[in-house]
Every structure is written in C-alpha cells, then in structure tokens.
Amino acid sequence: MAGASGLYVPVVNIFEPDREAVDRKWPALKAWLDKALGCGDDLEGVLFLVGLQELRQEFAPDLDKASKQRIINEGTYSVLESLGCFERIGQETDGYWIWEPHEDFPDNLSSSQQELLLRAGILSYFDRYLNP
C-alpha cells in the first residue's frame, strides 16, 4: 500500500489509543480502503472483510444476517487482538475462533471510545499485514 507505512498508533495503555495519531493516520488508510476495496467509510464493512480474511472464507452474497454479524465480530476481535485487547485461545469446530479479552478490558467504553479503539485496531492490523 503506497503511502501507508507507519500506520502504527501509539497507545498510552491498550485501551487508550492516541486520538491525534489515529485522526492523523486514518485518512490515508481510509483512502486506500476506498480505492482498493470500496469500503473505507464503513467500519462494519472493513471489519467484515477482516473477518473473512481471518476465517479464510470467500465472500458469499447469500449469507444471512446472523452469519454476516458473526464474521464482523471475528473482524472486530482480530483488529482488537492487534492492540493486545483480545487473545485467541482456541478454535471452534466450525472454524470460528474462541476469544478471551485482556483481563483489564473495560466493559463500559463510550461509543466514541469504542470507535477510536476500533480505528486504532484497524490501523494496527493493516500496518502489521501490509508493512511487515
């Protein structure tokens, strides 16, 4: 990804990403995602694609809503794993991962804190895979 090097976002602690760094780096990744995949404006779309990648599944247009949501959840856990918020502890027989949250993972994040954490996780995820 041209111009996407250095997507890593400093984190004060794993639940408090640097908002300024996320705000500064997000537009470049968003532009790339729009151009390459057509989903830069849609966090759920990005998480869906990450989930498909992590599950090694191809897109199937006839997926029901519950299946799509489960794939989005996989993507969510995967990007948060890149920040150390979750860990894979096993795999179910149907191929989905079993996840365990970091012992200090808060359950009371505001929606803006959740979005910031997801964006930081997506930046970290793509940095790890696109700039090894």
N, C-alpha and C positions, 0 to 999 in steps of 0.2 A: 504494500500500500504506500504509494508515494506520499511523502509528507506526513506520514503517521508515526514516525519514530518518536519515541519519548512520550507515549500515551500514559505511562505510569503516573498515578496520582499519589502524592504524599498523604499519609494518613496519620493524624495525631494519635488516635488509637483506632482499632479496626472498625469501630462504629462511628467514627467522626472523620470522614474524608475532608480534605482541604477544599472547601467550596470554590475558592478562587481558582485553584488548579483545575477542578472539574469544569467550571464555567469557561476557562480559557481553552481547554483541550477538547471539550465536547464538540464544538462546531466543525472541527476538522474530521473527526470520526463520523459525525452525522452526515457531512457532505460525501464522504467516501461510501457510507452505507447507502445513501440515496442513489449514488451513481452506480455502485456495484450490485446492490440488492434491492433497491427501491423501497427501503423501509426505515430510513434514518429518523423520520418524525414519529415513529410508532414504537415506543418501548416494548409493548407486548409483541409486536412483530419481530423485533430484534431478539427478544427472549425466546420466542417460538423457534427462530432459526438456530439459535444457540442450542436449544433443547434437542432439535432434530440432529444437529451435529454431534452432540454428546451421546445421544442414543444410537447414532449411526443409522438413522432412518432417513428415507427419502420422503419428500412431500407427497401426501396423498390428498387430493382435493375432496374426497368424500369422508374425511374424518368428522366424527361427531363432536359436539361442543365439549363434552367431558374429556375426550382424548386430546383435543387441542389444549384445553386447560392443563392437563397433566404434563404435556410437552412444555408449555410455558413455565410451569412450576420447575421442571427439570432445568430449563434455561436459567431461571432465577437462582436456583441453588448453585448452579455451575458458575455463574458470574460472581455470586457472593463467596463461593469457595476460593476464587482467585484473590479475595481480600482476607481470607482466613476466618470468615464468619461461619462457614459450614464445612463439614468433612464427610466424605463418602466412607461409609462403614460396611457396606455390603451391596449386594445386588439381588433384586427380586427375580423370580423365575421368568417373568415377562420382560426382563431386560432393564427395567427402571431401577435407578439407584436408590439405596437407603441412605438417608442423610441424617447427620447429627449436628445440631447447632453448637457453636462455641459456647462453653459454659457460661460466659457472661453476656451472651446475645440478648439484647433488651427486647421485650415484647410490647413496648409502648412507644415506638417511634411514630412521630407525626407523619402525615402523608408527604410533606416536603422533605423530611429526613429520609424517608423510605426511597423517594425518587432520587435524592442525592446519592444515597448508598448504591442504588441500582446503577446509576450512571457511572459512578466510580468503579463499580464492579465490571461493567461492560467495557470501560476504558482499559482496565487491568487485564481482562480476559483477552481482548483483541491485541493488546500490547504483547502479551505472552505468546499468542499464536502467530501474529504477523511480524513480530520483531524479535525472534528468538535469540 
